[in-house]
Amino acid sequence: MKNLHCIQFSRLNCRSLRAAISFMAALFWLCLPASSVLQAQEAGIAANESQNSSAGGAGNVIVNTKFGGQIFGFDIDQNGTEGMLAESQDIGGGKILAAVETFDQKTGAILSVVQTLRSKDDFLGLGVAGGGVGLIEREHVQNIFVTARTYQVLKPLGANKFTGTWTPPLTKDDIITGVSRDQQTPNVAVLGFRNSGNDPTFLFSSNVGANTFGPRFTLTDPIFTFTNFPNVAYDTKTKRAVIAVSIGAVGGPPPVIATVDLVTGAITKFNGLPGPFPFRQGFINGLAVDSADGIACTTTEVDFRVEFYDLQKKTGIARVLPGATGQLQSGTDVEFDPIHKLFFIAQPVSSTGVGSSIQVYDTKGNFVKSLNGFNFSNTFNVIPVHIALNPGQRSGYVDGPSVGVSQIQSFTY
């Protein structure tokens, strides 16, 4: 397994910590009787909804990493034909082979090895921004410490090479924990924290392709601390960041949904939906936003639900994932298709099939269908599941099915 630079407590370590907390919490709930309260109040909603999974599902195209290493971030160009990934493999002697690669969305073939390293350094795929700009983070490591972080871009992704750098207003101790993934706009919202004590979370916007940046704001409310794993999205209509966060404790307060003006830093917050007594939501695992309609969609862990919030009215509704009866069947990543107005929920442990599934909802919270036949290779791994959509083709990619997290799999819908 790759060197996680534990002492530096990088983004990967945050995810490792979260995975451990989630797994222990799941074991706790498995030891309790089934939640009759939860099932009585909400499971009936999902039971009455259609589960038409006849159209779409896991595809036959598999992308394999060039060198057989583990994938540390991937994405696809929603308006192009290519995708990108970062891989890492232990080669002994305290070194790793790290690489950035591009691939063909149709065939899954690796098109280009953009760069390889044989050192302690590694790459992280941060996503594809609007205009088809691939964003890669490189961590430079000396001994066990990350001593520098630099960012390179593929502009456009189809160039199959690094074409420049992205120079955000960060120091070596500033760690990015989230970059919004909405390719309708060249702008992204970036969330992170400074690894030098109990420093609060920071937020800024950027046009990645133009290498320009908005003001950096500090989120002083303790709820936004990185140990609560806040999720970030970008509302293209209001040009605001949307943040969803929960303290994750059973019996704790409800989640917080916030919008942040990326020019002034003004924050508007409201409480999310409480879980059915005596159960609570746990951490928020995923967030996506329908900017045109002002709808934010989240997944929560302990109560295995998906929530839909009207950001203007500050109201919401919740749905238990179809057929789900326990925390292990909770949803993780959420992505949005702005063309067909659909939210996609990654479910590592399926409640509608064998292995893993993607559950699809419309913007009103209606269940549409299940995409089954997956086996997310990182169900209990430190790198969370990610869904990458190509709305124009009604297709996408998701993690799996290799045990070594060295593959991604196509799907259609």
Secondary structure as GFF3:
##gff-version 3
##sequence-region A 1 413
A	DSSP	three_ten_helix	6	8	.	.	.	ID=ss1
A	DSSP	alpha_helix	11	30	.	.	.	ID=ss2
A	DSSP	alpha_helix	36	38	.	.	.	ID=ss3
A	DSSP	pi_helix	39	43	.	.	.	ID=ss4
A	DSSP	alpha_helix	44	47	.	.	.	ID=ss5
A	DSSP	beta_strand	57	64	.	.	.	ID=ss6
A	DSSP	beta_strand	70	76	.	.	.	ID=ss7
A	DSSP	beta_strand	82	92	.	.	.	ID=ss8
A	DSSP	beta_strand	95	104	.	.	.	ID=ss9
A	DSSP	beta_strand	110	119	.	.	.	ID=ss10
A	DSSP	beta_strand	122	129	.	.	.	ID=ss11
A	DSSP	beta_strand	133	142	.	.	.	ID=ss12
A	DSSP	beta_strand	145	154	.	.	.	ID=ss13
A	DSSP	three_ten_helix	157	159	.	.	.	ID=ss14
A	DSSP	beta_strand	164	165	.	.	.	ID=ss15
A	DSSP	beta_strand	174	179	.	.	.	ID=ss16
A	DSSP	beta_strand	187	194	.	.	.	ID=ss17
A	DSSP	beta_strand	201	207	.	.	.	ID=ss18
A	DSSP	beta_strand	212	213	.	.	.	ID=ss19
A	DSSP	beta_strand	217	219	.	.	.	ID=ss20
A	DSSP	three_ten_helix	222	224	.	.	.	ID=ss21
A	DSSP	three_ten_helix	226	228	.	.	.	ID=ss22
A	DSSP	beta_strand	231	235	.	.	.	ID=ss23
A	DSSP	beta_strand	240	245	.	.	.	ID=ss24
A	DSSP	beta_strand	256	261	.	.	.	ID=ss25
A	DSSP	beta_strand	267	271	.	.	.	ID=ss26
A	DSSP	beta_strand	284	290	.	.	.	ID=ss27
A	DSSP	beta_strand	295	300	.	.	.	ID=ss28
A	DSSP	beta_strand	305	310	.	.	.	ID=ss29
A	DSSP	beta_strand	315	320	.	.	.	ID=ss30
A	DSSP	three_ten_helix	327	329	.	.	.	ID=ss31
A	DSSP	beta_strand	334	337	.	.	.	ID=ss32
A	DSSP	beta_strand	342	347	.	.	.	ID=ss33
A	DSSP	beta_strand	356	362	.	.	.	ID=ss34
A	DSSP	beta_strand	367	374	.	.	.	ID=ss35
A	DSSP	beta_strand	387	390	.	.	.	ID=ss36
A	DSSP	three_ten_helix	391	393	.	.	.	ID=ss37
A	DSSP	beta_strand	395	399	.	.	.	ID=ss38
A	DSSP	beta_strand	407	412	.	.	.	ID=ss39
###
